[in-house]
Amino acid sequence: MSSDPWGRVDEAGTVYVRTADGEKVVGSWQAGSPEEALAYFERKYDGLVVETGLLERRVRTTDLSSKDAMTAIGHIREQVDQHHAVGDLDALRTRLDKLVTVVEQRREERKAAKAKQSEEARRAKEELVAEAEELAGSEQWRVAGERLRALVDTWKGLPRLDRKTDDELWHRFSHARSAFSKRRKAHFAALDAQREEARKIKERLVTEAQALSGSTDWGPTAARYRELMAEWKAAGRAQRDAEEDLWNRFRGAQDVFFQARSAVFAERDAEQRENLTRKEELVAEAEKLLPVTDLKAARAAFRSVNERWEAIGHVPRDARPAIEGRMQAVERALQESEEAEWRRTNPEARARAEGLTGQLQAAVDKLRGQVDAARAAGNNAKADKLARELEGRQALLDQALKGLHEFGG
């Protein structure tokens, strides 16, 4: 019989292993010596130790699943429980028990991590849904559309939830995207219709602008072009390509008209500046007639100047009041001289002036006599009253004498 600390072989070749529960039969060995039998079963034990150590390392350092780890533990435990090796099976069993505890702990940790990840994914998807539903009502079509596409990419990168929750959230998310897409499609369809209507209006405006481009009715045509421009702005924008072409045609027609008008106005302005120079020379000639010394000669000279003045065309608008005002001042001076001469030489007016003067002189002489008489009689109050009346009549007489003097009297 042969033995070692963990097993023995009896005379019949039966191999035993020592455990805490007593000896257990390992097997029967008839192929050789008892030492060889123990060595064989000890090697089997060493194999189980190595296999247990490798499994412990895999559990600690890899993502081996709990299920696979428990299967491997069960495989080793089955050999340990069936006592098919000679060695410290109790110690090996203890290591397997500890490893089961580690695996179960890892399983719980993974379960908790998975639950946490699932909860985070659920919150993340709910946030995506809430943002998508808010964007569904946006009219920032480009920005909102790009953001919704980014939300889809984010959604795809998140873990799936339980089927019911994931389907419900995806339904809301998808509905929000669809609502936005429908609104955007309707908006751009309406915009296309508006732009088509704008194109038709602007085609009409271009046609009228081109028809007016050759007009020489400068004022009314320019006013109509301003009206056309206001209508153009009110019409809104046409499609981009059409808008550019229409504008080039519309602006081109206006340019033809306004360039022609500018050329005519430039020529007219030059002519009016020349007219102003000529009129300034004439008004200077007219002003030399003042003051009037020879009314007949002055009147003839002014008539000559005025005839030449009338033959000259328009002057610039801003210079017109000043130059015409100077000419009118000379004309008024001549008229005043004519009126003074008429008054001086009019016999009827002279006779009326002489008669009035005589009447006033007689009244003044009479009042003066009455004043002297009243004072001589000692009636000073009456004398003062008559003196005041005399003062008024004397003023009228002085004025009449001055007028009579103008007649050469």
PyMOL commands that set and color helices and strands:
alter all, ss='L'
color gray80, all
select helices_A, chain A and resi 34-61+66-81+89-135+141-156+163-212+218-235+240-287+295-311+317-345+347-376+380-406
alter helices_A, ss='H'
color red, helices_A
select strands_A, chain A and resi 2-4+7-9+14-19+22-28
alter strands_A, ss='S'
color yellow, strands_A
deselect
rebuild
show_as cartoon
